[in-house]
Amino acid sequence: MSAPLVAIKGLRVSFDGQAALRGIDLDVAPGESVGLVGESGCGKSVTWLAALGLLPGRASISGSVKLDGQELLPARPQVLDRVRGGRIAMIFQDPASSLNPVHRIGKQITEALRLHRGMDGPQARAEAKRLLDQVGIPDAARRLDAWPHELSGGQNQRVMIAIALAGRPELLVADEPTTALDVTIQAQILALLQDLRKETGMALVLISHDLGVVADSCERVCVMYAGRIVEQVPTARLFEAPAHPYTRGLLGALPPLHGPRRPLSAIPGSVPEPWAMPPGCAFAPRCAMHVSACDAAVPEPVGLARNHRAACIRATLPAPHPENAYA
């Protein structure tokens, strides 16, 4: 396997003394597509905000984040300015709050081109038009002079992708990029991201609540719960042989595409708050396979197959069918 483009080791984040991330280990190889899934509050977005130095000053961060062997945690602001939007770009779930409403679309794209590629004037405007063409916005030359409020939600998300591509990133982190969009536009944005990844060779990290989205878009999936990665698995194996009870619960909550209808199986309870973390395994109070040993210590990841690891002392046991795991 090639050396990772990004290597995150032992990443921990706390806010006002309360742990939000409790030791994240994650590698992303050049050109790879990785999905990060889990309920709200699991730490998916915080992982990458911490890696890129985008958390507020009250956050306490420790661990290691390396980009091609260069340590980013901590790094000088000048170093991070070259990395953010340059080698690593990030797009967010709500383009309406990410775009500046008082600047035209063209100015916001050319600003990124000036910062990361040294372009200005007519050259930057021509490249901005090319980027809008690349992300599928019709009549790109005219749209450069449009305001964000004149575009639809899907078009604004395409503009955000164009801004992210302006620095020719080696890694694009897409944080719930389709949440605010209707189903048809969601499919178009996801197809666009895949086409761009193939065209440019960049790696992709897709943060999502939707297992169906990552199944179609990612080669590998990391399932997060309560500030930890509880399972890392190739996408095909995720659906064939999920190992962690939390992963099985997520799959059990999906409606079947074929066969008879059945009641969806919900996971009881909710993600614990950082100040009320249970002893041992954080998922134990909600787990259908809970035994007393689960409360003794935080489980370490166990290798189950090639590129498949799960942090559960019972991960090697035969899995119940996902639809029955929380019946």
C-alpha positions as CSV (number, residue, x, y, z in Angstrom):
1,M,0.0,0.0,0.0
2,S,1.3,3.5,-0.9
3,A,2.2,6.0,1.9
4,P,-0.8,7.9,3.1
5,L,-1.5,11.4,1.9
6,V,-2.9,12.3,5.3
7,A,-2.1,10.3,8.5
8,I,-4.1,11.1,11.6
9,K,-2.9,9.5,14.8
10,G,-4.3,9.7,18.3
11,L,-6.3,12.9,17.6
12,R,-8.0,14.2,20.7
13,V,-10.2,17.3,21.1
14,S,-11.9,18.7,24.1
15,F,-14.0,21.8,24.7
16,D,-13.9,23.3,28.2
17,G,-12.5,20.1,29.5
18,Q,-15.1,17.9,27.8
19,A,-13.8,15.3,25.3
20,A,-15.3,15.6,21.8
21,L,-12.7,13.3,20.1
22,R,-11.2,10.4,22.1
23,G,-8.3,9.2,19.9
24,I,-8.9,9.1,16.1
25,D,-6.5,7.1,13.9
26,L,-7.2,7.5,10.2
27,D,-5.1,7.3,7.0
28,V,-6.2,8.6,3.6
29,A,-4.2,7.4,0.6
30,P,-3.7,9.5,-2.5
31,G,-6.8,9.2,-4.7
32,E,-8.7,7.2,-2.2
33,S,-12.4,7.9,-1.3
34,V,-13.3,7.4,2.3
35,G,-16.7,7.7,3.9
36,L,-17.2,8.9,7.5
37,V,-20.6,8.0,8.9
38,G,-22.4,8.2,12.2
39,E,-25.1,10.0,14.1
40,S,-24.9,13.8,14.8
41,G,-22.5,14.5,17.6
42,C,-20.1,11.6,16.9
43,G,-17.2,13.9,15.9
44,K,-17.1,13.5,12.1
45,S,-16.9,17.2,11.3
46,V,-14.8,18.0,14.4
47,T,-12.1,15.5,13.2
48,W,-11.4,17.5,10.0
49,L,-11.9,20.9,11.5
50,A,-9.3,20.0,14.1
51,A,-6.9,18.6,11.4
52,L,-7.1,21.8,9.5
53,G,-6.8,24.2,12.5
54,L,-10.4,25.5,12.1
55,L,-11.6,25.0,15.6
56,P,-12.1,27.9,18.0
57,G,-9.4,28.9,20.5
58,R,-11.1,27.3,23.4
59,A,-10.6,23.8,21.9
60,S,-7.8,21.7,23.3
61,I,-6.2,19.5,20.6
62,S,-3.5,16.8,20.9
63,G,-2.2,14.0,18.6
64,S,-0.7,14.1,15.2
65,V,-1.9,15.1,11.8
66,K,0.6,14.7,8.9
67,L,0.2,15.7,5.3
68,D,2.8,13.9,3.2
69,G,4.9,13.5,6.4
70,Q,4.6,17.2,7.3
71,E,3.2,17.7,10.8
72,L,0.2,20.1,10.8
73,L,-0.6,19.8,14.5
74,P,0.5,22.3,15.5
75,A,1.7,24.3,12.5
76,R,2.4,27.9,11.9
77,P,-0.5,30.0,10.4
78,Q,1.5,30.5,7.2
79,V,1.8,26.8,6.7
80,L,-1.9,26.2,7.4
81,D,-2.8,29.0,5.0
82,R,-1.1,27.2,2.2
83,V,-2.6,23.8,3.1
84,R,-6.2,25.0,3.6
85,G,-7.9,25.6,0.3
86,G,-4.6,24.5,-1.4
87,R,-3.6,21.0,-0.8
88,I,-6.7,20.2,1.3
89,A,-10.1,21.8,0.6
90,M,-13.3,21.5,2.5
91,I,-16.9,22.1,1.5
92,F,-19.8,22.4,3.9
93,Q,-23.4,21.2,4.0
94,D,-25.0,24.7,3.8
95,P,-23.7,26.7,0.9
96,A,-26.0,29.6,1.7
97,S,-24.0,30.2,4.9
98,S,-20.6,29.5,3.3
99,L,-20.8,32.0,0.5
100,N,-20.5,35.7,1.2
101,P,-23.9,37.3,0.3
102,V,-22.4,40.7,-0.5
103,H,-19.8,39.5,-3.1
104,R,-20.5,38.3,-6.5
105,I,-19.8,34.6,-7.4
106,G,-16.9,35.5,-9.7
107,K,-15.1,37.5,-7.0
108,Q,-15.3,34.7,-4.5
109,I,-13.8,32.2,-6.9
110,T,-11.1,34.5,-8.1
111,E,-10.1,35.3,-4.5
112,A,-9.3,31.6,-4.1
113,L,-7.4,31.6,-7.3
114,R,-5.3,34.6,-6.2
115,L,-4.5,33.1,-2.8
116,H,-3.6,29.6,-4.0
117,R,-2.4,29.9,-7.6
118,G,-1.3,33.5,-7.8
119,M,-3.8,34.4,-10.6
120,D,-5.4,37.8,-11.0
121,G,-7.2,39.9,-13.6
122,P,-8.5,38.4,-16.8
123,Q,-6.5,35.2,-16.3
124,A,-8.3,34.6,-13.0
125,R,-11.7,35.4,-14.5
126,A,-11.1,33.0,-17.3
127,E,-10.1,30.2,-14.9
128,A,-13.2,31.0,-12.8
129,K,-15.4,30.5,-15.8
130,R,-13.6,27.2,-16.6
131,L,-14.3,26.0,-13.1
132,L,-18.0,26.9,-13.3
133,D,-18.1,25.0,-16.6
134,Q,-16.3,22.1,-14.9
135,V,-18.9,21.8,-12.1
136,G,-21.8,22.0,-14.5
137,I,-23.2,25.5,-14.1
138,P,-24.8,26.6,-17.4
139,D,-24.0,30.1,-18.9
140,A,-20.9,30.3,-16.7
141,A,-19.7,33.6,-18.0
142,R,-22.9,35.3,-17.0
143,R,-23.1,33.5,-13.6
144,L,-19.7,35.0,-12.6
145,D,-21.5,38.3,-12.1
146,A,-24.4,36.8,-10.2
147,W,-25.0,37.1,-6.4
148,P,-25.4,34.0,-4.3
149,H,-29.1,34.7,-3.6
150,E,-29.8,34.6,-7.4
151,L,-28.7,30.9,-7.6
152,S,-30.5,27.8,-6.4
153,G,-29.2,25.7,-3.5
154,G,-27.8,23.1,-5.9
155,Q,-26.0,25.8,-8.0
156,N,-24.6,27.4,-4.9
157,Q,-23.2,24.0,-3.8
158,R,-21.6,23.7,-7.2
159,V,-20.1,27.1,-6.7
160,M,-18.6,26.0,-3.4
161,I,-17.1,22.9,-5.2
162,A,-15.6,25.3,-7.8
163,I,-14.0,27.4,-5.1
164,A,-12.7,24.2,-3.5
165,L,-11.2,23.1,-6.8
166,A,-9.6,26.5,-7.4
167,G,-6.5,25.5,-5.4
168,R,-6.2,22.1,-7.2
169,P,-6.5,20.2,-3.9
170,E,-5.0,16.7,-3.4
171,L,-7.8,16.0,-0.9
172,L,-11.4,17.3,-0.8
173,V,-13.3,16.9,2.4
174,A,-17.0,17.1,1.7
175,D,-19.0,17.7,5.0
176,E,-22.6,16.6,4.4
177,P,-22.6,18.3,0.9
178,T,-26.1,17.2,0.0
179,T,-28.0,17.6,3.2
180,A,-29.8,20.9,2.3
181,L,-30.6,19.7,-1.3
182,D,-33.5,17.7,-2.7
183,V,-33.0,14.1,-3.8
184,T,-32.5,14.7,-7.5
185,I,-29.9,17.5,-6.9
186,Q,-28.2,15.3,-4.3
187,A,-27.6,12.6,-6.9
188,Q,-26.2,15.2,-9.3
189,I,-23.8,16.6,-6.7
190,L,-22.6,13.1,-5.7
191,A,-22.1,12.1,-9.3
192,L,-20.2,15.4,-9.9
193,L,-17.8,14.7,-7.0
194,Q,-17.1,11.2,-8.4
195,D,-16.5,12.6,-11.8
196,L,-14.1,15.2,-10.5
197,R,-12.2,12.7,-8.4
198,K,-11.6,10.5,-11.4
199,E,-10.7,13.5,-13.6
200,T,-8.3,15.2,-11.1
201,G,-7.0,12.2,-9.2
202,M,-7.8,13.9,-5.8
203,A,-8.7,11.9,-2.7
204,L,-12.2,12.4,-1.2
205,V,-13.4,12.2,2.3
206,L,-17.2,12.2,2.4
207,I,-18.9,12.9,5.7
208,S,-22.5,11.8,5.8
209,H,-25.3,10.3,7.9
210,D,-26.5,8.3,4.9
211,L,-25.0,4.9,4.4
212,G,-26.5,4.7,0.9
213,V,-24.5,7.8,-0.1
214,V,-21.2,6.4,1.0
215,A,-22.0,3.0,-0.5
216,D,-22.2,4.6,-3.9
217,S,-19.3,7.1,-3.5
218,C,-16.6,5.5,-1.3
219,E,-14.2,2.6,-1.3
220,R,-13.8,2.5,2.4
221,V,-16.1,3.5,5.3
222,C,-15.2,4.6,8.9
223,V,-18.1,4.4,11.3
224,M,-17.8,6.9,14.2
225,Y,-19.5,6.9,17.6
226,A,-18.9,9.2,20.6
227,G,-15.6,10.6,19.3
228,R,-14.0,7.3,18.2
229,I,-13.9,5.3,15.0
230,V,-15.5,2.0,16.0
231,E,-15.3,0.3,12.6
232,Q,-13.2,0.6,9.5
233,V,-14.2,-1.6,6.6
234,P,-14.2,-1.8,2.8
235,T,-17.5,-0.6,1.5
236,A,-18.6,-3.9,0.0
237,R,-17.8,-5.8,3.3
238,L,-19.7,-3.2,5.3
239,F,-23.0,-4.5,3.9
240,E,-22.0,-8.1,3.8
241,A,-20.4,-8.5,7.2
242,P,-20.8,-5.6,9.6
243,A,-19.0,-6.4,12.8
244,H,-19.7,-3.6,15.3
245,P,-23.2,-3.6,16.9
246,Y,-23.5,0.1,16.2
247,T,-22.9,-0.5,12.5
248,R,-25.4,-3.3,12.5
249,G,-27.9,-1.0,14.1
250,L,-27.4,1.7,11.4
251,L,-27.9,-0.9,8.7
252,G,-31.0,-2.2,10.5
253,A,-32.5,1.2,10.4
254,L,-32.4,1.3,6.6
255,P,-35.6,0.4,4.7
256,P,-35.2,-2.7,2.4
257,L,-35.2,-2.0,-1.3
258,H,-36.4,-5.5,-2.1
259,G,-38.8,-8.1,-0.5
260,P,-41.6,-7.5,1.9
261,R,-42.0,-4.4,4.0
262,R,-40.9,-4.6,7.6
263,P,-40.8,-2.2,10.6
264,L,-37.5,-0.3,10.8
265,S,-35.3,-1.2,13.7
266,A,-34.3,1.8,15.7
267,I,-31.3,2.0,18.0
268,P,-32.6,2.9,21.5
269,G,-31.3,6.0,23.2
270,S,-28.9,8.6,21.8
271,V,-25.2,9.4,21.6
272,P,-24.0,10.2,25.1
273,E,-22.9,13.7,25.9
274,P,-19.2,14.2,26.5
275,W,-19.8,14.9,30.2
276,A,-21.9,11.8,30.7
277,M,-19.7,9.2,29.0
278,P,-20.4,5.7,30.3
279,P,-17.5,3.5,31.6
280,G,-15.9,1.1,29.1
281,C,-17.6,1.0,25.7
282,A,-19.5,4.2,25.0
283,F,-22.1,2.2,23.0
284,A,-22.7,-0.3,25.7
285,P,-25.9,1.3,27.2
286,R,-27.6,1.1,23.7
287,C,-26.1,-2.2,22.6
288,A,-28.2,-5.4,22.1
289,M,-25.1,-7.5,22.7
290,H,-24.0,-5.8,25.9
291,V,-22.4,-7.9,28.6
292,S,-20.7,-6.9,31.9
293,A,-17.2,-7.1,30.3
294,C,-18.2,-4.2,28.0
295,D,-18.1,-1.8,31.0
296,A,-14.6,-2.8,32.1
297,A,-12.5,-0.9,29.5
298,V,-12.7,1.0,26.3
299,P,-12.3,-1.7,23.6
300,E,-9.4,-1.5,21.2
301,P,-9.8,-2.1,17.5
302,V,-9.6,-5.8,16.5
303,G,-8.5,-7.0,13.1
304,L,-11.2,-9.1,11.5
305,A,-10.1,-9.4,7.9
306,R,-8.0,-7.4,5.4
307,N,-8.6,-3.7,6.0
308,H,-11.4,-4.5,8.4
309,R,-11.2,-3.5,12.1
310,A,-13.8,-3.1,14.8
311,A,-13.5,-1.8,18.3
312,C,-15.8,-4.3,20.1
313,I,-14.9,-7.3,22.4
314,R,-17.7,-9.2,20.7
315,A,-16.9,-8.3,17.1
316,T,-15.8,-11.8,16.2
317,L,-19.1,-13.4,17.2
318,P,-21.6,-14.3,14.4
319,A,-23.6,-11.2,13.6
320,P,-27.4,-11.2,13.9
321,H,-29.2,-10.0,10.8
322,P,-29.2,-6.2,11.0
323,E,-33.0,-6.0,11.0
324,N,-33.2,-8.2,14.1
325,A,-30.3,-6.7,16.1
326,Y,-32.6,-4.1,17.8
327,A,-36.0,-5.7,17.5
